[in-house]
Amino acid sequence: MSTRRVLTGIGKTGLVLVSVAALTATAAGYLTYRQATIGLATDNVITDDKGEPVLPKAPGTDTNILLVGVDSRTDAQGRPLSREVLDALQAGDANGEQNTDTMMLVHVPADPSKKAFAVSLPRDSYVDIAGGFGKHKLNSAYARAKVAKAKELRGQGKDPATVDKESVTAGRKNLINTIAKLTGLTVDHYAEINLYGFSEITKAVGGIPVCLNKPVKDDFSGANFPAGKQTLEGVDALKFVRQRHGLPAGDLDRVRRQQAFLAGLAHQVLSAGTLTDPGKVKDLIDALTRSVVLDQGWDLLGFAQQVQGLSGGKIQFHTIPTLRSNLATPGDGVAVEVDPNKVKGFVQGLLTGDGTPANASGAGTSAGKVRPVANTAQQPIDAAGIPCVN
């Protein structure tokens, strides 16, 4: 069913969306859906060049969703997390940081017979940042625009609440524009989740099955896990997806961890009957309303109809092609080198329907097919399984 597919592809925030979508199948579910959507935080981030909301896409068209995991010490409404929660998450102080540490672009086809795909974008990718900020690490797109907008609004004498609200919106919009430019895909919807919410969501579904190639112990993230299959929830689940120190490929291995985790998430929700358990559904919705931000105007009922018939085996997780992972930059330290043309070619290849990434130049064979680009990432993860990772 569609829930499996979307859960797998939408990842952290997707669990929320898929769960809510699945509830609409019954009258009682519809009431729960209404409660969930009323409580969810939203932001006007899908707009045209003039800042006006973009009209929803017509039914029966493909949908692209930007999923963002924010390393924030606040909840979805901007309220600081308690000291107790911060200590449990090993998250430092509630200083309102907005670091976008997880970014994934999900393509959901209108035709359920086609595969959906999710493309991870490493946070340290060195790219052109929208808004005239120049070339920097991808995860700074949000913060740079937020800081600039806050400075502008303070200069206009705006009150602190307005500064906070409008600067965060500017940050989100700039991240959307940066990723759209990098990938060549228009972002139709935006979903963001914070640290605490992710931890609570994993508890609501009864934990997530994962598998490690080797045991790990990392003082920075607090990750301390044995090799092999295991089920994680709450703070332990957060440690699993946050670790990057001590991994062979650093942040690229962390991206791989996140993808494997989402595959396990889909497996758990579907096999354990989470979405048919009223108690778990209530816990899930409670966690979502405290931690998730969606774009305004997202018709979740319509989205639920679109994903009907999709299954876990019809979505794959990919990572954009990267070059050097130790690129020296003028002012941002070491970054991950990215060729934007290869990224666009890679994404375009996934859109062709056969899942073969295309190269940037568009050069083809005599049959007119585009040659595959060399991708430094590992093989894609299929949502139907629970792969072992570093």
C-alpha positions in Angstrom: 0.0 0.0 0.0 1.1 3.6 -0.4 2.0 4.0 3.2 4.9 1.7 2.8 6.3 3.5 -0.1 6.0 7.0 1.3 7.2 6.0 4.7 10.4 4.7 3.2 10.9 7.6 0.9 9.9 10.4 3.2 12.1 9.4 6.0 12.0 11.1 9.3 9.3 13.5 8.4 7.7 11.2 6.0 6.6 8.9 8.7 4.3 11.6 9.8 2.9 12.3 6.4 2.3 8.7 5.5 0.7 7.9 8.8 -1.7 10.8 8.6 -2.5 9.9 5.0 -3.2 6.3 5.9 -5.7 7.3 8.6 -8.0 8.9 6.0 -9.2 5.5 4.9 -11.9 5.4 7.6 -14.4 7.9 9.1 -12.7 7.7 12.5 -9.4 8.1 10.7 -10.6 11.2 9.0 -11.3 12.8 12.4 -7.8 11.9 13.6 -6.4 13.3 10.4 -8.2 16.6 11.0 -6.8 16.8 14.5 -3.3 16.1 13.2 -3.4 18.7 10.5 -4.8 21.4 12.8 -2.0 20.8 15.3 0.8 20.7 12.7 3.0 23.8 12.3 3.2 25.2 8.8 5.1 27.9 7.0 4.6 29.7 3.7 7.8 28.5 1.9 6.5 27.3 -1.5 6.2 30.6 -3.3 6.9 32.3 -6.6 9.5 35.0 -7.3 7.1 37.6 -5.9 6.6 35.7 -2.6 3.1 34.6 -3.6 1.9 31.1 -2.7 2.2 28.6 -5.6 -1.0 27.0 -6.7 -1.2 23.3 -5.9 -0.2 21.0 -8.7 -3.1 19.3 -10.6 -4.0 15.8 -9.6 -2.1 13.1 -11.5 1.2 14.9 -11.6 4.6 14.0 -10.1 5.5 15.4 -6.7 8.9 16.4 -5.3 9.3 16.8 -1.6 12.2 18.2 0.3 12.7 16.5 3.6 14.9 18.3 6.1 16.2 17.2 9.5 17.1 20.2 11.6 19.6 19.9 14.4 17.5 22.4 16.4 17.3 22.8 20.2 13.7 24.1 19.9 10.4 22.5 19.0 8.3 23.1 15.9 6.8 26.3 17.4 10.3 27.7 18.2 10.1 27.0 22.0 13.4 26.0 23.6 13.7 22.3 24.6 14.0 21.6 28.4 17.4 21.0 30.0 16.3 17.5 30.7 15.5 16.8 27.0 18.7 18.5 25.8 20.8 16.4 28.2 19.2 13.2 27.1 19.8 14.1 23.4 23.4 15.3 24.2 22.4 18.4 22.3 24.1 21.2 24.2 22.2 24.4 24.9 18.8 25.5 23.7 20.2 28.4 21.6 17.8 28.1 18.7 20.4 26.8 16.2 19.0 25.8 12.8 21.6 23.5 11.3 20.1 21.4 8.4 22.0 18.2 8.9 19.8 15.9 6.9 18.5 16.8 3.4 16.7 14.4 1.1 14.7 15.1 -2.0 11.9 12.6 -2.6 10.3 12.1 -6.0 6.8 10.5 -5.9 5.6 9.6 -9.4 1.9 10.1 -10.4 2.0 6.7 -11.9 2.1 4.1 -9.1 3.6 1.5 -11.5 6.8 3.6 -11.6 9.4 3.7 -8.9 9.8 6.6 -6.5 13.3 7.6 -5.4 14.9 9.6 -2.6 18.2 11.4 -3.1 20.3 12.4 -0.1 22.4 15.5 -0.3 25.4 15.4 2.0 25.4 18.5 4.4 29.0 19.3 3.5 28.5 19.4 -0.2 30.3 22.5 -1.6 27.7 24.2 -3.8 26.4 27.6 -5.0 24.1 29.0 -2.3 21.0 30.8 -3.6 20.4 34.4 -2.6 23.8 35.6 -3.8 25.7 34.1 -0.9 28.4 32.5 -3.1 29.8 29.0 -2.8 29.6 27.3 0.6 28.6 24.1 2.3 25.0 23.1 1.5 23.9 23.1 5.2 24.7 26.8 5.5 22.0 27.8 2.9 19.4 27.9 5.6 21.5 29.7 8.2 23.0 32.3 5.9 19.6 33.5 4.6 18.1 33.4 8.1 20.9 35.6 9.6 20.8 38.0 6.7 17.0 38.4 6.9 17.1 38.9 10.7 19.7 41.7 10.3 17.5 43.4 7.7 14.4 43.1 9.9 16.1 44.4 13.0 17.3 47.4 10.9 13.7 48.1 10.1 12.8 48.1 13.7 10.7 44.9 13.7 9.8 43.2 17.0 11.7 40.0 18.0 8.8 37.7 17.3 8.5 39.0 13.7 12.3 38.8 13.2 12.4 35.2 14.4 9.4 34.1 12.3 10.3 35.8 9.0 14.0 35.0 9.2 13.3 31.3 9.6 11.0 31.4 6.6 13.7 33.1 4.6 16.1 30.4 5.6 13.8 27.6 4.5 13.1 29.3 1.2 16.8 29.8 0.5 17.5 26.1 1.2 14.7 25.1 -1.2 16.0 27.4 -3.9 19.6 26.1 -3.4 18.6 22.5 -3.8 16.2 23.1 -6.7 19.1 24.8 -8.5 21.5 22.0 -7.7 19.3 19.1 -8.7 17.2 20.7 -11.5 14.0 19.6 -9.8 11.2 21.9 -8.7 10.4 21.5 -5.0 6.6 21.1 -4.6 6.5 20.5 -0.8 8.6 21.0 2.3 8.8 18.9 5.5 11.1 19.6 8.4 11.6 17.8 11.7 13.7 18.5 14.7 15.9 16.4 17.0 13.4 15.8 19.8 10.6 14.9 17.4 12.6 12.3 15.6 13.4 10.7 18.9 9.7 10.7 20.0 8.5 9.3 16.6 10.7 6.3 16.9 9.2 5.5 20.3 5.7 5.9 18.9 6.3 3.1 16.3 8.0 0.7 18.7 11.6 1.1 17.6 13.4 0.7 14.3 15.3 -2.4 13.1 18.8 -1.6 11.9 22.0 -3.6 11.2 25.7 -2.7 11.6 28.6 -4.3 9.8 30.8 -3.7 12.9 30.4 -2.5 16.5 30.7 1.3 17.0 31.6 3.5 19.9 31.6 7.3 19.4 31.9 9.8 22.2 30.7 12.7 20.1 27.3 11.3 19.3 27.1 8.9 22.1 26.6 6.0 19.7 27.7 2.7 21.3 26.2 -0.3 19.5 27.2 -3.9 18.8 27.5 -5.4 15.3 24.5 -7.1 13.7 20.8 -6.6 13.8 19.1 -4.6 16.6 16.1 -2.4 17.3 16.6 1.2 18.3 14.3 3.9 19.6 14.3 7.3 21.2 17.7 8.7 22.0 19.6 5.6 20.8 17.9 5.9 17.4 19.0 9.5 17.2 22.6 8.6 18.1 22.6 6.0 15.3 21.6 8.5 12.6 23.8 11.4 13.9 27.1 9.6 14.2 29.8 10.6 11.6 33.0 10.6 13.7 34.8 7.3 13.5 33.1 6.2 10.3 35.3 5.3 7.3 33.6 7.8 4.9 32.5 10.3 7.6 29.4 12.2 6.6 28.9 10.0 3.5 28.6 7.0 5.8 26.2 8.9 8.0 24.0 9.5 4.9 24.1 5.8 4.2 23.0 5.2 7.8 20.1 7.5 7.5 18.9 5.8 4.3 19.2 2.3 5.9 17.3 3.6 9.0 14.4 4.8 6.8 14.3 1.4 5.1 14.0 -0.1 8.6 11.4 2.5 9.6 9.2 1.4 6.7 9.7 -2.2 7.5 8.7 -1.8 11.1 5.6 0.3 10.5 4.3 -2.0 7.9 5.1 -5.3 9.5 4.1 -4.3 13.0 0.7 -2.9 12.0 1.6 0.5 13.5 -1.0 2.4 11.5 -3.9 0.1 12.6 -3.0 0.5 16.3 -5.0 3.4 17.7 -2.6 3.9 20.7 0.5 4.0 18.5 -1.3 6.3 16.0 -2.2 8.7 18.8 1.4 8.7 20.1 2.7 9.3 16.6 0.4 12.3 16.0 1.3 13.8 19.4 5.0 13.5 18.5 4.4 15.0 15.1 2.5 18.1 16.2 5.4 19.0 18.5 8.2 18.6 16.0 7.1 18.8 12.4 6.8 21.8 10.1 5.1 21.5 6.6 4.6 24.0 3.9 1.3 25.8 3.8 -1.4 24.4 1.5 -0.2 20.8 1.3 -3.3 18.8 0.6 -2.4 15.6 2.6 -5.6 13.9 1.6 -4.8 14.4 -2.1 -1.3 13.2 -1.4 -2.6 10.0 0.2 -4.6 9.3 -2.9 -1.6 9.8 -5.1 0.5 7.2 -3.3 -2.1 4.5 -3.2 -0.7 1.3 -4.7 2.9 2.1 -4.0 4.9 -0.5 -2.2 8.2 -0.6 -0.2 10.0 -2.3 -3.1 9.1 0.6 -5.4 11.4 3.2 -3.8 15.1 3.4 -3.7 17.5 5.7 -1.7 20.4 7.3 -3.6 23.1 9.8 -2.8 24.1 12.5 -5.3 27.4 11.8 -7.0 30.4 13.3 -5.2 34.1 13.7 -5.9 36.6 14.5 -3.2 35.4 14.3 0.3 38.4 16.4 1.6 38.1 19.5 -0.6 39.9 22.4 0.9 37.8 25.6 0.7 38.7 29.3 1.2 36.6 29.8 4.3 34.5 26.7 5.1 37.2 24.2 6.0 37.1 20.8 4.4 34.0 20.1 2.3 32.6 17.5 -0.1 33.3 18.3 -3.8 30.3 18.2 -6.0 29.9 18.7 -9.8 26.5 20.4 -10.3 26.2 19.1 -13.9 26.7 15.6 -12.8 24.2 16.0 -10.0 21.6 17.2 -12.5 22.5 14.4 -14.9 22.2 11.9 -12.1 18.7 13.1 -11.1 17.6 13.3 -14.7 18.6 9.7 -15.2 16.5 8.6 -12.2 13.5 10.4 -13.8 13.8 8.4 -17.1 12.1 5.5 -15.4 14.8 2.8 -15.5 16.7 4.2 -12.6 19.9 4.6 -14.6 21.7 7.9 -13.7 22.5 9.9 -16.7 25.7 11.9 -17.2 25.7 15.7 -17.2 26.7 16.3 -20.8 23.8 14.4 -22.2 26.2 12.5 -24.5 24.5 9.3 -25.7 25.2 6.0 -27.4 24.3 5.3 -31.0 20.9 4.3 -29.8 20.3 7.7 -28.3 20.5 6.6 -24.7 22.4 8.6 -22.2 25.5 7.0 -20.7 25.6 6.4 -17.0 27.7 8.7 -14.9 30.3 7.3 -12.5 28.9 7.7 -9.0 31.1 7.5 -6.0 28.1 6.5 -3.8 27.4 2.9 -2.9 24.5 0.9 -4.5 21.1 2.4 -3.7 19.2 1.0 -0.8 15.9 -0.6 -1.6 13.1 0.1 0.9 12.0 -3.5 0.9 14.9 -4.6 3.0 17.1 -3.8 6.1 20.7 -3.5 4.9 23.7 -3.7 7.1 25.8 -0.5 7.0 29.0 1.0 8.6 
